[in-house]
């Protein structure tokens, strides 16, 4: 199976913003939910946000009010807009449909 492909990570200063993208096949994109996860060095993978086919969203407490998940159905792409980032947001970010392999993720590093 082809994993979702994450992109858009990079180095950003605390308080800044970054937008991550998740490109999926049509079949994968049609699944009910697509989620963003992250994993910091030495830590467990952490769920960040999810979005369903209708655009309903939910967020982890740690990012609520700062991150926004959205989707562009025409482009088969899910986004994670990260605002007011903190050093604690530093992690590899993954998107996942609930089925199939995990992708390589995209590294987000927040400097203080």
Backbone bond lengths (Angstrom), bond angles and torsions (degrees), N, CA, C in turn:
res aa  C-N    CA-C-N  psi(-1)  N-CA   C-N-CA  omega(-1)  CA-C   N-CA-C  phi
1 X - - - 1.443 - - 1.528 109.81 -
2 X 1.295 116.27 151.45 1.453 121.86 179.07 1.522 108.90 -92.04
3 X 1.334 117.40 123.81 1.463 118.54 179.72 1.519 111.67 -74.77
4 X 1.308 114.76 164.38 1.449 119.54 170.40 1.522 108.45 -67.46
5 X 1.314 116.44 150.29 1.453 121.87 -175.33 1.517 109.15 -114.46
6 X 1.324 115.31 116.77 1.452 121.67 -179.51 1.523 110.01 -94.53
7 X 1.315 115.98 147.33 1.450 121.38 176.92 1.519 109.13 -155.28
8 X 1.315 115.85 169.97 1.453 121.43 174.75 1.506 115.36 102.37
9 X 1.322 117.45 -4.82 1.446 119.61 179.11 1.510 111.98 -70.40
10 X 1.310 114.73 170.27 1.447 120.40 179.63 1.507 111.23 166.73
11 X 1.303 114.67 -165.87 1.458 122.38 179.90 1.516 109.23 -96.89
12 X 1.312 116.49 130.16 1.451 121.38 -179.44 1.522 108.84 -142.43
13 X 1.311 116.46 146.15 1.456 120.99 178.13 1.518 111.08 -77.79
14 X 1.323 115.85 150.45 1.453 120.52 174.93 1.517 109.89 -53.63
15 X 1.318 115.53 136.31 1.448 121.32 -176.41 1.511 114.29 90.24
16 X 1.312 116.86 -12.12 1.446 121.17 -179.17 1.509 112.92 -85.40
17 X 1.327 115.03 -170.01 1.456 121.56 -175.14 1.516 111.04 -133.27
18 X 1.320 114.54 155.72 1.452 122.18 178.93 1.517 107.48 -154.84
19 X 1.321 116.77 146.14 1.455 120.74 175.57 1.514 110.42 -120.18
20 X 1.312 115.71 122.98 1.445 122.28 177.05 1.528 109.73 -97.11
21 X 1.319 115.62 148.74 1.452 121.78 178.38 1.514 110.05 -122.34
22 X 1.307 115.74 149.21 1.459 123.17 179.14 1.515 107.51 -134.10
23 X 1.313 116.35 110.82 1.452 121.80 -179.49 1.523 110.00 -97.46
24 X 1.311 116.38 133.24 1.452 121.74 -175.87 1.518 110.70 -133.24
25 X 1.313 115.49 160.07 1.452 120.20 170.17 1.522 109.05 -72.23
26 X 1.303 115.86 162.81 1.455 119.27 179.05 1.510 112.86 -61.58
27 X 1.330 116.73 -38.65 1.453 120.73 -179.95 1.520 111.07 -64.03
28 X 1.313 116.28 -46.69 1.462 120.49 178.91 1.522 110.60 -66.90
29 X 1.311 116.14 -40.65 1.450 120.12 -177.67 1.519 111.84 -65.62
30 X 1.316 117.75 -24.40 1.456 121.35 -178.74 1.519 113.25 -76.74
31 X 1.322 118.29 -10.34 1.451 120.74 178.72 1.522 110.71 -63.16
32 X 1.322 115.25 157.56 1.456 119.98 -171.03 1.525 112.77 -58.86
33 X 1.317 116.20 -45.12 1.456 120.98 -175.73 1.516 110.66 -124.70
34 X 1.318 115.26 146.73 1.451 122.30 163.74 1.524 106.63 -128.03
35 X 1.311 114.95 134.47 1.454 121.43 -173.85 1.514 111.02 -120.54
36 X 1.314 115.55 152.14 1.446 122.96 165.62 1.521 108.83 -103.39
37 X 1.320 115.28 135.18 1.452 123.66 172.99 1.518 108.48 -124.62
38 X 1.310 115.81 164.54 1.447 120.02 172.90 1.519 109.48 -144.38
39 X 1.313 115.14 155.03 1.445 120.91 177.70 1.525 109.15 -140.61
40 X 1.321 115.17 117.11 1.452 121.72 176.71 1.520 109.04 -89.22
41 X 1.329 117.42 156.50 1.464 119.90 179.63 1.520 112.05 -55.24
42 X 1.322 115.95 129.87 1.447 121.32 177.94 1.510 115.15 75.60
43 X 1.313 118.07 7.28 1.453 120.96 -177.80 1.517 111.37 -121.80
44 X 1.320 114.63 162.09 1.453 121.25 176.02 1.526 110.56 -69.09
45 X 1.314 115.60 152.22 1.446 119.94 172.45 1.527 109.17 -63.17
46 X 1.302 116.09 135.87 1.451 122.63 -173.12 1.528 110.00 -121.03
47 X 1.307 116.44 132.15 1.446 120.75 174.18 1.524 109.99 -72.98
48 X 1.322 116.79 137.09 1.456 122.52 -175.05 1.519 112.17 -112.15
49 X 1.326 117.25 -51.24 1.456 120.59 -174.44 1.521 109.84 -162.86
50 X 1.311 116.16 158.96 1.458 120.63 175.22 1.514 110.16 -141.69
51 X 1.317 115.79 156.87 1.450 122.41 177.12 1.517 108.27 -142.42
52 X 1.328 116.95 139.75 1.452 120.06 178.60 1.521 110.64 -101.96
53 X 1.322 115.56 -178.56 1.457 120.05 -174.57 1.513 112.44 -62.32
54 X 1.320 117.12 -29.51 1.446 120.80 179.76 1.510 114.72 -87.93
55 X 1.323 116.76 -1.09 1.446 120.05 178.26 1.519 115.12 94.25
56 X 1.322 117.75 2.86 1.456 119.74 174.80 1.514 109.84 -69.18
57 X 1.311 115.68 142.10 1.457 120.96 -172.57 1.513 111.81 -130.13
58 X 1.318 114.56 159.93 1.450 121.98 173.26 1.517 107.52 -149.35
59 X 1.326 116.35 151.07 1.452 121.74 -173.25 1.510 111.64 -136.08
60 X 1.318 114.69 150.42 1.449 120.00 169.06 1.522 109.20 -66.93
61 X 1.312 115.32 147.98 1.455 120.04 -179.48 1.525 111.69 -56.32
62 X 1.312 116.81 -35.47 1.454 120.95 -175.79 1.525 113.61 -65.36
63 X 1.325 117.58 -21.44 1.459 120.41 -177.18 1.521 113.17 -118.14
64 X 1.306 118.03 -7.89 1.457 120.98 -176.74 1.521 109.88 -59.47
65 X 1.318 115.09 133.37 1.451 121.16 -178.16 1.505 113.87 89.20
66 X 1.323 117.50 -12.81 1.458 121.56 179.26 1.523 112.58 -115.11
67 X 1.324 117.06 -36.22 1.459 121.95 -178.35 1.520 109.72 -106.79
68 X 1.318 115.92 149.17 1.454 122.10 176.05 1.518 109.49 -133.40
69 X 1.324 116.33 124.11 1.452 121.28 174.86 1.523 108.49 -96.47
70 X 1.314 116.60 139.90 1.455 121.42 179.63 1.517 108.99 -148.34
71 X 1.316 116.29 171.44 1.458 119.59 179.91 1.510 110.57 -143.83
72 X 1.309 115.24 149.55 1.448 123.52 174.21 1.519 105.64 -120.36
73 X 1.315 116.12 100.37 1.455 120.18 -174.30 1.532 112.30 -64.96
74 X 1.317 116.92 -33.48 1.455 120.23 179.64 1.519 111.82 -65.20
75 X 1.319 116.80 -28.92 1.458 121.73 -179.33 1.517 113.50 -101.55
76 X 1.329 117.20 1.24 1.466 121.20 -176.81 1.529 110.98 50.87
77 X 1.306 115.46 46.58 1.451 121.09 -174.78 1.521 110.52 -133.62
78 X 1.317 115.22 138.06 1.456 123.22 173.10 1.519 107.87 -113.28
79 X 1.307 116.19 142.33 1.452 121.73 -177.64 1.522 110.57 -120.08
80 X 1.304 114.75 154.98 1.453 121.26 169.50 1.519 107.17 -129.70
81 X 1.315 115.67 106.71 1.452 121.25 176.02 1.514 108.28 -86.51
82 X 1.306 116.05 119.10 1.449 122.40 -176.74 1.521 108.39 -109.26
83 X 1.312 116.43 114.38 1.453 122.36 178.26 1.521 109.91 -116.20
84 X 1.325 115.01 156.55 1.464 120.42 178.98 1.519 111.64 49.26
85 X 1.305 115.37 49.50 1.457 119.47 -174.92 1.523 110.89 -67.90
86 X 1.320 114.45 152.68 1.444 123.30 -179.44 1.526 109.27 -121.09
87 X 1.324 117.62 157.95 1.466 118.83 175.00 1.523 112.94 -54.85
88 X 1.314 117.47 -31.50 1.453 121.84 178.70 1.524 113.12 -66.80
89 X 1.322 117.31 -13.08 1.458 121.26 176.46 1.523 112.47 -80.69
90 X 1.310 117.27 -7.92 1.456 120.93 179.69 1.524 110.17 -60.92
91 X 1.313 116.19 123.57 1.460 121.42 -176.55 1.516 108.58 -178.27
92 X 1.325 114.84 169.90 1.453 120.70 165.79 1.523 107.17 -88.50
93 X 1.299 116.61 128.00 1.451 122.16 -177.05 1.517 110.33 -103.58
94 X 1.326 115.41 134.62 1.453 122.98 -178.59 1.519 110.06 -126.01
95 X 1.306 116.86 146.05 1.453 119.94 166.02 1.519 108.04 -108.57
96 X 1.323 116.34 152.77 1.450 120.23 -174.52 1.512 110.44 -153.84
97 X 1.313 115.65 141.66 1.454 122.02 -177.93 1.518 113.28 -96.41
98 X 1.321 117.69 -6.25 1.444 121.90 -175.81 1.509 113.76 95.72
99 X 1.309 117.62 -3.06 1.450 122.63 -178.39 1.514 109.53 -147.14
100 X 1.313 115.54 142.64 1.442 120.11 175.93 1.509 112.91 88.95
101 X 1.331 115.26 -174.98 1.463 119.18 -175.23 1.521 112.65 -75.59
102 X 1.318 114.38 156.06 1.449 121.55 171.59 1.519 109.11 -81.29
103 X 1.326 115.93 147.83 1.443 120.99 176.91 1.510 111.93 -83.55
104 X 1.319 115.18 -170.50 1.458 120.62 -178.46 1.520 112.90 -78.27
105 X 1.310 116.93 -19.36 1.447 121.04 -177.16 1.519 111.79 77.98
106 X 1.316 115.39 173.06 1.447 121.46 176.36 1.523 108.95 -132.25
107 X 1.310 115.98 132.32 1.456 121.63 -173.98 1.520 110.90 -80.08
108 X 1.314 115.51 129.96 1.457 122.72 172.49 1.519 107.65 -117.76
109 X 1.307 116.17 123.51 1.448 121.59 178.44 1.521 108.80 -122.42
110 X 1.310 115.98 123.26 1.457 121.99 -178.97 1.518 108.41 -109.33
111 X 1.302 116.23 119.68 1.452 121.73 178.97 1.522 110.48 -93.18
112 X 1.317 115.43 149.57 1.453 120.83 -179.46 1.509 111.63 -107.50
